[in-house]
Amino acid sequence: MCGRFASYKNHKKLKNIFDLKNKNDKIFSSYNISPRQNLSAIFHYEFHNYVLPTYWGYSFLNKETNKKQLVINSRIETINTKLLFKESYLKRKCIIPINGYYEWKIENNEKKPFYIQLGDSELIFLAAIWRKEIVNEQKTRVFSIITKEADRSIADIHNRMPFILNANNATRYLENQNDNSILSEINKIQEIDLNYHEVSKFVNSPNNNEFKCVQSINL
């Protein structure tokens, strides 16, 4: 499960990688992004790519409890069949640009946070889907991150991971909005080598937003 991530540097590269139509628009930056926070994503409209604000998480009404629940991830294995996701996957794809994400590993009954990244916090592109919902009394875009079984490089930390795309495949994903097999095809040919380090429990609180969140405790 991917429930927290960081997006704080190399944002200028996005404008060239995706040939963004709105190159001067602000890109949100944070060391500690949690569900339902506002951030930036890459969307594809009428043959052009745009960076636009969005919120993390789909909401749905739990019929058993009659309460709204938030869903932040969607499994690639079931995304084509789950009622909540299948229309989005067929029609509304987007990319979430980040520098790394956090996972918590349980060791000796203690949850330890780790920061997972590609190289030295290079840009990582997460495959996601989106739709529109009412958030803070306004209709806006919300997204769910697509997840898959963890690659060997991080399986020791968690058995799931976000579906990460390199720059070429991220563009391909955006441009194939109506292809519901695109990620299965990419998964067969793409290899991602991630690395990770343990970080301070300072990151546990989503209210903490400093470079300390991503720093290794072993420095």
Protein Blocks (a to p, Z undefined) as FASTA:
>chain_A
ZZbdcdfehklmmmmmnopablmbccdddfbdcehiacdddddeehiacdddddeddddd
dfklopacddfbdcfklmmmmmklmmmmmmmccddddfbdcddddeehiacdddddehjh
iacddddddddddeehiacdddddddddddfklmmmpmcdcddddfklmmmmmmmmmlck
lmmmmmmmpccddddddddfklmpmkbccfklmpcfkZZ
